[in-house]
Amino acid sequence: MRGRFAPSPTGPLHAGSLVAALASWLDVRARGPQAQWLVRIEDADTERCLPGMGTHILQQLAACGLRPDEAPVWQTQRGARYEAALAALQAQGLAYPCGCSRKDIGEALAQRGQAPERHGERVYPGTCRDGLHGKPARAWRFATFKVDAELRWTDRRLGPQRQDVAGEVGDFVLRRADGPWAYQLAVVVDDAEQGVTDVVRGEDLADNTARQILLQRALGFPTPSYLHTPLVRGADGDKLSKQNGATALDTGTPQAALAALDRAARVLGLAATPALNCAAALAGWVPEWRALYNSRPS
């Protein structure tokens, strides 16, 4: 069993991201000594990522006793793998160039009387499926209309899930016009190459799962088990983020790191710890996690 925590270095860890880190770590440790916990720095979107922030996040994790079992992987060093995956999809006819801007997509949806936004995304109407019509390519998209895109799977916390990717999402982006790789393709390639068997991450990412399963099937990759954790929410009720008041996690002292871990554990439904240090607290939560999420030792 191999699990992972994959933060984007757009800012320091905050309370919400520590919940995901702790959950993924506990899920691995609950499986026994042969299971491995990995950290991947998802810095493919270089415009949003801050210099030195990946290293700072690793230091924050270490202060909380969360150390990976292998050297961390950085997405900016993996462009050749993503190129190969895109080429494989192109060879199957499952990736095509798109010349649409966000404005183009919005206008096309309006003409059809469709709502322009879905969870902050515009559902792609398939405008460039039959060619670019003289427009320059702005992105590469996955051809959901060529596969069985209605998926069902079971999340270990949320239960049975379903999504019709073609109808609810449309042909999603694999690579953007300005060069960066899309999250969907990069995470699928990385999880497969790192041998990730169990993905534990925040509930806000649950909606991505169907798209990633489609890519896994198209590329011949295994599908991991998924568990999506509860979210920490800001004062406005939305997911805690820098946009709605999330502050950098204080891990500057052992006491502050322990307090941050304890708060994260409470979000996950675990008991407050009587431990005096992070190592003892983590050890105490492992059997509790195993009982709560049925994470049987491998």
N, C-alpha and C positions, 0 to 999 in steps of 0.2 A: 504494500500500500504506500502510495506517495501522494502527499498533499502539498498545497502551496499557498503562499500569500503573495499577491501581485499588485503592489501599490504603484500609482502614477506619481512621479516626483514633481507635482505642481505646487506643493507646499508641504509643511511638516505633517506628521501624523496628528490627527485630532481624535476626539473621543469615539467617533463613529468608525474610523479606520482601525482603531485598536480593537474594537469588538470583532471585526472580521479577522484580524491577525490572531487574536487569542483563540477564537473558535477554530480556525484552521489548525493551529498548533495543538490544541487539546484533542481534536479529532484524530490527528496522527498519533499522538502519545497514547491515546486510549486503545490503539491497535497493537501495542506491544513494541519491543525493542527493535524489531526488524523494519518497522515503518519509518518513513523518512519525511521530514518537513523541509520544503524548499522556499526560497524567496526569489522572486523575479521582479526586477525594476522595469516597469512598463513605461519607458521613456521614448517610445517611437514618435510621439507627437512632440517634436523638439521645440515647436513654437510656444507650447504651454508649459513645458518643463523648465524648472529653474536650475541653474548651475549649482552643483554641489549638493542638491537636495536629496538625491538618491543615497549618497553616503550618510547624510544626516538622518534619514529614515532608518537606515541600518543601525546607526548608533542608538536611536530611540528604542528600537526593538531589543537590542542587546541590553540596554538599561533595564528593560522589563523582564529579562531572562529568556527572551525569544530569539534563539540563535539557529540559523539554518544548518542542516546537516551536510550541505554541499555549498560550494562557492556560489554567490548570487549570480543570476543571469541578467544581462542588460539587453533590452530589445534593440537598441541602436547598433549593436554588434551582430545583428541577425538578419540584416536586409537580404542576403543571398538566399536564406531559407524561405522568406516570404516571396521572393521573385520566383523561386522554383515552384511553390505552391500555386501561385497565380498562373504560371505557364501550364501547369498540369490541368487547371480548370479551363484555361483557354483551349487546350488540346481536346478536351471533352465537349467543347461548345457550351460550357457552363458559365463563361465569363464573357461579357461584351462591353465595348466602349460606350460611354454616355456623354452627350454634349449639353445636358440640361443644367442650368443654374437653379438655385432655390426659387428664384422668381419664376422661372419657366415651369417648375413643378407646381408651384402655387397656382399659377394661371391655368394650367391643365386640369388641376383638381377642381378649381372654381367652375370651369366650363362644364364639368361633369356633375356639378352640384355636390361634390364630396367635401367633407370636413378637411381642412388643410393640416391639422395637427393631430398626432397620436403620440401621447407621452412625450411631447416636445419634438416629435419627428414628423416629417411629411411623408405620407405613404406614396411611394413612387408609382406613377400611373403607367409605366412601361413605354414611354414615348419613343425611346431609342432602340427598342427591341428589333425593329426592322431596318436600322441604319441611322447614321448621324444626320442625314438630311442637310449636308453641307456645313454643319457646325463642327468646330474642333472638339476633340475628346477632352472632357473635363474629369472623368473618373472611369473606373472599371466596376461593373456591377455583376452580382451573381444572378444567374437566370433561374429564378424560382419556378417559372412556368414550365421548365423542362424536367422537373423532378416532382416526386410526390411530396408536396410541401405542407401537408396537414399532419402535424406531429402530436404524439402523445408520449408523455414520460411521467415519472414519479419523482417528486422532490422529497428528500428525507424529512423535511420539516413541513413544507406546504402541501404535501400530498399530490394526488393526481393532477396533471397539468395538460393543457392542449393549446395549440396555436396553429392557425392556418397562415403560414408565413406569406404565401403569395397574396392572399386577400387582405391580411391585417398589416403587413409590413411592406410588401412589394419587393422588387429586386434591389437588394441592399448593396451598399458600396463596399468594395474590397480594397480599393486604393483611391485616394482623393486626387483632385486635379493638381494640388500644390505639392504632391509628392508623398506625404506621410501615408503609412499603411493604416488601414482601418482596424479598429480594435477587434472586430469579429474575426478577421483572417489571422491576425498576429497571435491572438490568444489561442486559437485552435492549433496553429502550427507549433507554438511553444509548448502547450500542454502535451501534445503528442510526442514531441521530441524529448521532453523531460520525463516522459513516462508517468504523467499525473493520472492517478486512478480515481481520486476523490477531490472534487472541487467544493470548497466551502467559502462562501463569499456573501456580501450583503444582499438583502432582498431587492434592492433597487436594480440589481443586475439579472434578476430572474427572467425578465422579458427577453434577454439576449439568448437564452438557452436554446430555443428552437432554431435560431439562425446558426448557432454553433454546431448543433447536431447535424443540420443539413450539410455544412461544410465538412464535418468529420466523415460523414458517409460518402460524400463526393470524392474526398481525398484518400479514402480507405483507412481512416484512423479509427481507433476504438473510442467509444463514448464513455466518459467518466461517470461516476455517480455524482449527483448534485445535492447540495444542502445550502439553502439561502437563509441567512441569519436575520433576526429582527434589526430594525434600523434605530439609530439614535436620531431624534428629531429636534429641530431648532424651535425657537419660540413661536415661529409662524406655522408649525406643524409639519413642515417639509423636512426631507432628509437633511441632517446636519451637514453643512458644507461651509466653505469660506464665504460664499455669497450670503448666507443667513446667520453669520455670527460665530462659526466654529473657530475656536482658538487653538493655537498650537498646544500639543500635549506637553505637560510639564513632566519631564523625566530626569530633571537635573539632580535630584537626590534620590537615594534608595527609598526614602519614605514617600516621596512624590510619585515615583514609579509604581510602588505597591498600591497606593491609593488609586491611581489611574487604572491599574489592572482590576482592582476590586470593583470599581464602578462598571467596567466592561463586563465582568463576570455577572453582575447583577442584571444587566440587560439580557444576557443569555439565559437567565433563569437559574443561575447558580447561587449558592449561599454566600453570604459575606464571609470573608476569611478571617480566622483568628491568628493567622500566621504573622510573623514579624519580618519576613523578607519575601521577595518575589519567588525564589526557588521553592520555598515551603508552600506558598500559596498555590503555585502551579501544580505541584505534586498532589495537593489536597483536592484540586478540582478535577483531576483526570478521572478517578472512578465515578465522580458525580456526573461528568459529561458522558461517560460510558453508559451509565444507567439511563440518563435522560434521552440520549440519541441512539441508543442501541448500537454503539460502536464496539463490536466484538473484536477481541484481539485476533490478529491474523494468524 
